[in-house]
Amino acid sequence: MIVPLAPGATADIVARIFAEELGKSLGQTIVVDNKTGAGGTIATAELGRSPADGYTMGLVSQGTMVFNIGLYKAPGYDSQKDLMPVAVSGGVSNVLIVHPDNPAKTVADLLAQARAKPGELTFSSGGVGTSHHMSGVLLELRTGVKLQHVPYRATPAGIQAVANNEVTMGLFNTPTVIGLIRGGKLKALAVTSEQRSALLPEVPTMIEAGVNDYVVNTWMGFAVPAGAPEPVVARLNAELNRIGQLPAVREKMMAQGIEMLPPGPPAAAQKLVRDDLALWLPIIKASGASAE
């Protein structure tokens, strides 16, 4: 199993959780092969070049299957032609956060501030092209407000900028900010998932807060090289869906801040990729974001 991040990263932990259970059900050891670098393009390109025999699988995500296609001129793979998504495992929503001293109590309040001062309110991110950056761009597109993007070299620095009241707001992955929210260092106004987060059940969704057609859910799943035998893909899909419903696995995933997504056939995972590409590629192009 090829994983695009280093050992210990959230994606790696997810891969190992599923690899262990998959190995039990298939009666063989699943080796996790971490290949880092270039935003996951190195690992994903290797997955796409691997033999399509069903013996090589990789952990993929919204970042590797969607964002990279828009951020890199030559990522080394075509996520629709070279790879076959098998199943989606879970997702992480973002949270719209502000400093506790900000008088805004709702998203509407914050948008009113932005409309009163076009281009003056700032939002931080963990870097150009991250889901935090794209979430801010989507907020601008859906509401018509003008914000100023302040990219940081890493996610923690972007979050700390909000906590220090150096920027107005941020849209960061729920697990990375929940401790600061609960500790009173940040104020949460909305989550970007379609449904309320089990981690922050009291916080409304962006749609509930009045921002129509706004959903950002950074998903993870599994894919094989395109052309893998259909019976193999069907078996892997069934096993991955079964594993995702195991109470122990769901508990481990929740410990990482990942909420399980409903199980579905390979076609559903493939449709998710197509739909996300249709949504995000124009947004990335409009933002001018590039990883090169």
C-alpha positions in Angstrom: 0.0 0.0 0.0 1.6 3.2 -1.2 1.1 6.2 1.2 2.1 9.8 0.1 3.0 11.0 3.6 5.6 10.2 6.2 5.0 7.6 9.0 3.0 9.2 11.8 1.0 11.6 9.6 -2.8 11.3 9.8 -3.0 9.7 6.3 -0.3 7.2 7.3 -2.2 6.2 10.5 -5.4 5.7 8.5 -3.5 3.6 5.9 -2.1 1.4 8.6 -5.4 1.0 10.4 -7.0 -0.3 7.2 -3.9 -2.3 6.1 -3.9 -4.3 9.3 -7.6 -5.2 9.0 -7.4 -5.8 5.3 -4.4 -8.2 5.8 -6.5 -10.2 8.3 -9.4 -10.6 5.9 -7.2 -11.4 2.9 -4.9 -13.7 4.8 -1.7 -11.9 3.8 0.5 -9.1 5.1 -0.2 -5.6 3.6 3.1 -3.6 3.5 2.8 0.1 3.9 5.3 1.9 1.6 5.7 5.6 2.5 6.8 7.8 -0.4 6.9 11.4 0.5 7.5 14.6 -1.4 6.0 17.0 -4.0 2.6 17.2 -2.4 1.9 13.5 -2.8 2.6 13.5 -6.5 5.6 11.2 -6.3 3.6 8.5 -4.5 0.5 8.9 -6.6 2.4 8.8 -9.9 4.1 5.6 -8.8 0.7 4.1 -7.9 -0.6 5.0 -11.4 2.5 3.3 -13.0 2.2 0.1 -11.0 1.0 -3.1 -12.5 -2.8 -3.2 -12.6 -3.1 -6.6 -11.0 -4.8 -5.6 -7.8 -1.7 -6.3 -5.7 -0.8 -2.6 -5.4 -3.1 -0.1 -3.7 -2.6 3.4 -2.5 -4.1 5.9 -0.1 -5.4 8.8 -2.0 -7.1 12.0 -1.0 -8.8 15.2 -2.2 -5.4 16.7 -2.3 -3.7 14.1 -4.5 -6.7 13.3 -6.7 -8.1 16.8 -7.2 -6.0 19.7 -5.9 -2.7 18.5 -7.4 -4.3 18.3 -10.8 -4.9 22.1 -10.7 -1.8 23.1 -8.7 0.9 21.2 -10.8 1.4 21.7 -14.5 2.8 18.1 -14.7 1.8 16.1 -11.6 2.9 12.9 -13.3 -0.5 11.3 -13.4 -4.1 11.8 -14.5 -6.4 11.0 -11.6 -9.2 9.9 -13.9 -7.2 7.9 -16.5 -4.3 6.4 -14.5 -6.1 5.5 -11.2 -9.3 3.8 -10.2 -10.8 4.9 -6.9 -12.0 1.9 -4.9 -13.5 3.3 -1.8 -13.7 6.5 0.3 -12.9 6.0 4.0 -13.4 9.2 5.8 -13.3 13.0 5.7 -12.2 16.0 7.7 -14.2 19.2 7.6 -12.7 22.7 8.1 -13.8 25.2 10.7 -14.3 28.9 10.2 -12.4 30.4 13.2 -11.8 33.9 14.5 -10.1 35.3 17.6 -12.4 35.3 20.7 -12.2 39.2 20.8 -13.8 39.4 17.3 -17.3 40.7 17.9 -18.7 38.5 15.2 -21.0 35.8 16.7 -22.2 34.4 13.4 -20.9 34.0 9.8 -23.4 36.7 8.8 -21.7 39.1 11.3 -18.3 38.3 9.9 -19.5 38.7 6.3 -20.9 42.1 7.3 -17.5 43.1 8.5 -16.0 42.0 5.2 -18.5 43.9 3.2 -17.9 47.0 5.2 -14.1 46.8 4.6 -13.6 45.2 1.1 -10.2 43.5 0.8 -9.1 44.5 4.3 -10.1 41.4 6.3 -7.5 38.6 6.2 -7.5 34.8 6.3 -4.6 32.6 7.0 -3.7 29.2 5.6 -1.0 26.6 5.8 0.2 27.5 2.4 -0.9 28.2 -1.2 -3.2 25.5 -2.6 -4.1 23.9 0.7 -7.7 23.2 1.6 -7.5 26.1 4.0 -6.6 28.4 1.1 -9.2 27.0 -1.2 -11.8 27.2 1.5 -11.2 30.9 1.7 -11.4 31.3 -2.1 -14.7 29.4 -2.1 -16.0 31.7 0.6 -15.3 34.7 -1.5 -16.9 33.1 -4.6 -20.0 32.0 -2.7 -20.6 35.3 -0.9 -19.0 38.0 -3.1 -16.8 39.3 -0.3 -13.2 40.3 -0.9 -10.6 38.9 1.5 -6.8 39.0 1.7 -5.1 35.7 1.8 -2.1 35.4 4.1 -0.3 32.0 3.5 2.0 30.6 6.1 4.7 27.9 5.6 2.9 25.4 7.8 -0.6 24.8 9.2 0.3 25.4 12.9 1.7 28.9 12.0 -1.5 29.8 10.2 -3.6 28.7 13.1 -1.5 30.6 15.6 -1.9 33.7 13.5 -5.6 33.6 14.2 -5.1 32.8 17.9 -2.7 35.8 18.1 -5.2 38.0 16.4 -2.7 38.7 13.6 -5.3 37.8 10.9 -9.0 38.0 10.9 -10.0 34.4 10.3 -9.0 31.0 9.1 -10.6 27.8 7.8 -8.6 24.9 9.2 -9.1 21.2 9.6 -11.3 20.4 12.6 -8.7 18.2 14.4 -6.0 20.8 14.2 -8.1 23.6 16.0 -10.5 21.8 18.2 -8.2 22.0 21.3 -7.8 25.7 20.9 -11.6 26.1 20.4 -12.3 24.1 23.5 -9.6 26.0 25.4 -11.2 29.4 24.5 -8.3 30.5 22.3 -10.3 30.5 19.2 -14.0 31.0 18.4 -15.7 28.7 15.9 -18.4 30.2 13.7 -19.2 27.3 11.3 -18.0 24.0 10.0 -17.7 23.3 6.3 -19.1 19.8 6.2 -22.6 19.0 4.8 -23.7 17.8 8.3 -22.6 19.1 11.7 -19.4 17.6 13.0 -19.6 15.1 15.8 -16.5 16.8 17.2 -18.3 20.2 17.4 -22.0 19.4 17.4 -23.0 22.9 18.7 -21.4 24.6 15.7 -23.6 25.2 12.6 -22.6 24.2 9.1 -21.8 27.0 6.6 -25.1 26.2 4.8 -27.0 26.5 8.1 -25.2 29.8 8.6 -26.6 31.1 5.3 -23.8 30.4 2.8 -25.5 28.4 0.1 -23.7 25.6 -1.8 -20.7 25.7 0.5 -19.3 22.3 1.5 -15.6 21.4 2.0 -14.8 18.0 3.2 -11.2 16.8 2.8 -11.7 13.1 2.1 -9.3 10.2 2.1 -9.8 6.8 0.4 -8.1 4.1 -1.6 -7.3 3.5 -5.3 -5.6 1.0 -7.5 -4.0 1.4 -10.9 -6.5 1.8 -13.7 -7.3 -1.4 -15.5 -7.2 -3.6 -12.4 -9.5 -6.7 -12.7 -13.1 -5.8 -11.8 -13.5 -8.8 -9.4 -10.4 -7.7 -7.5 -11.7 -4.1 -7.3 -15.1 -5.4 -6.1 -13.5 -7.5 -3.4 -11.3 -4.7 -2.2 -14.3 -2.3 -2.1 -16.4 -4.8 -0.1 -13.6 -5.4 2.4 -12.7 -1.7 2.8 -16.4 -0.8 3.3 -16.7 -3.6 5.9 -13.5 -2.5 7.7 -14.8 1.1 7.8 -17.9 0.0 9.8 -16.0 -1.9 12.5 -16.5 -0.1 15.8 -12.8 -0.4 16.7 -11.8 1.2 13.4 -14.4 3.9 13.7 -13.1 4.7 17.2 -9.5 4.9 15.9 -10.5 7.1 13.0 -12.4 9.4 15.3 -9.3 9.7 17.6 -7.6 11.2 14.5 -10.5 13.6 14.0 -11.7 11.8 10.9 -15.4 11.1 10.5 -16.4 8.0 8.5 -18.2 8.6 5.2 -21.1 6.3 4.1 -19.9 3.1 2.4 -20.5 2.9 -1.3 -19.5 1.1 -4.5 -16.3 2.0 -6.6 -18.6 4.0 -8.9 -19.5 6.3 -6.0 -15.8 7.0 -5.2 -15.1 7.6 -8.9 -18.0 10.0 -9.1 -16.7 11.9 -6.0 -13.4 12.5 -7.8 -15.2 13.7 -11.0 -17.5 16.0 -9.1 -14.6 17.4 -7.1 -12.5 18.1 -10.2 -15.5 19.9 -11.8 -15.9 22.0 -8.6 -12.3 22.8 -7.6 -10.3 23.1 -10.9 -12.1 26.4 -11.8 -11.7 27.6 -8.3 -7.9 26.8 -8.3 -7.5 28.5 -11.7 -9.5 31.6 -10.5 -7.3 31.9 -7.4 -4.0 31.7 -9.4 -2.7 29.2 -6.9 0.3 27.1 -8.0 2.5 24.6 -6.3 5.4 25.3 -8.7 
